Amino acid sequence: MTNASGVPQERSVHSEIPGPRSQDLMERKTAAVARGVGTTMPVFADRADRGVLADVDGNRLIDLGAGIAVTSVGGAAPRVVAAVRDQLERFTHTCFMVTPYEAYVEVCEKLNALTPGDFPKKSALFTSGAEAVENAVKVARAYTKRQAVVVLDHAYHGRTNLTMAMTAKNVPYKDGFGPFSPEVYRVAGSYPLRDGLSGAQAARRTIEQITRQVGPGNTACVVIEPIAGEGGFIVPADGFLPAVVDWCRANGIVFVADEVQTGFARTGAWFASELFGIVPDVVTTAKGMAGGLPLSGVTGRAEIMDASGPGGLGGTYGGNPLACAAALAAIETYEADGLIAKAQVIEDLLVQRLRAAQAGDSRIGDVRGRGAMIAMELVDPATGDPDAALANQVAGLARGRGVITLTCGSYGNVLRFLPPLTIDEALLAEGIDIILAGLAEIGAAA
Ligand SMILES: *Cc1c(COP(=O)(O)O)cnc(C)c1O
């Protein structure tokens, strides 16, 4: 079956991976691109759409990464391609802060309508997820006239200076890059596999730590990923998030849900906050929002979003017209093609196969996630300790067989699956079966 970019929806590996052209390009990359910009797979992309990425050697890989939860509608979704092409011919940029255009306003209207909460909302658009998080902190500080920012263990919020301070993991994100922004405080969250606490117990611990170490009267905002992404697809215990949100509200603290990874249908709802029954004051969005074009948003209660004076928020490229056109087309695609329901189908398929494997393999310590954001955490069966080496081995085998496979987690021992929501189910099943076969083989060899 073909589609907008003409990529047949089948895996096909006929060279070694990486193939000769990718190897040549990798040499040029190593010579020309800063070492800090790493790559998961040394395979260069040629075309991509739906569940398949075609590389420059003509191999077709099953995509279980979607460019880290970005191309949820596919890498060349027809509506996105058409909308961007149309906008491209009209103009590429005016700077919204100089001469505005309708698409920016329309994206904000969509964000205001789609994010949880039926109170008056406003939005602002930026380019990257980190920039959205930074601006959420800016409005929270301006609104509360407080300074402290509270984040959780295992958090990932980006790579700019403020968001590095907010991100938990040192290597590779922070190592050598200090000093970091002040007034960022890290407290424990909820990680059922490793802390064994109920949601209520974990929330009590979180609130106690904020109260004792920061003081609610100093706290501008608590910033939480409803499901931690890079940190390991950690789903908090039931009741954790509502208790923290309630406490924030009682103490005049802005609750920010960082939905950069979990947003836009990824978890089987428009936003993961809905799955936990919480209504954040502010939501940050990016990755899945614009079909692969760089766009991010901050959406929140109108009075919070309006706390900054005119000119306090923005950026030359923020809300670029091509990206806004893409976002409107992507949102239409989520709606018209039933992709929220499809995320739930993907969850059923992945969880069923992973749980079946877990029943016979005690190295699979946990299977978790929601929608098309599913992970398995690999552990040493004797101790329960994280087994990052095993996760890397399995990912390496799967990649060599033509499956784009990502790892994550504070301990690097989590295999995470983030397929495009438009992937064919048979292709998804093939991809996950290749990964599980690799895991089984490694066990057999040991
Ligand atoms: C990816 C991510 C970010 C950072 O987004 P960039 O576009 O890479 O700056 C922030 N928060 C979360 C939860 C993310 O997953």
The ligand as an ORCA input file, in Angstrom:
! r2SCAN-3c Opt
* xyz 0 1
  C      10.849     16.333     24.440
  C      10.339     16.947     25.676
  C      10.632     18.275     26.019
  C      11.556     19.125     25.196
  O      11.094     19.340     23.905
  P      12.106     19.886     22.781
  O      11.234     20.163     21.610
  O      13.091     18.790     22.541
  O      12.748     21.104     23.337
  C      10.039     18.802     27.151
  N       9.225     18.066     27.922
  C       8.922     16.786     27.626
  C       7.988     16.031     28.504
  C       9.488     16.174     26.506
  O       9.215     14.893     26.237
*
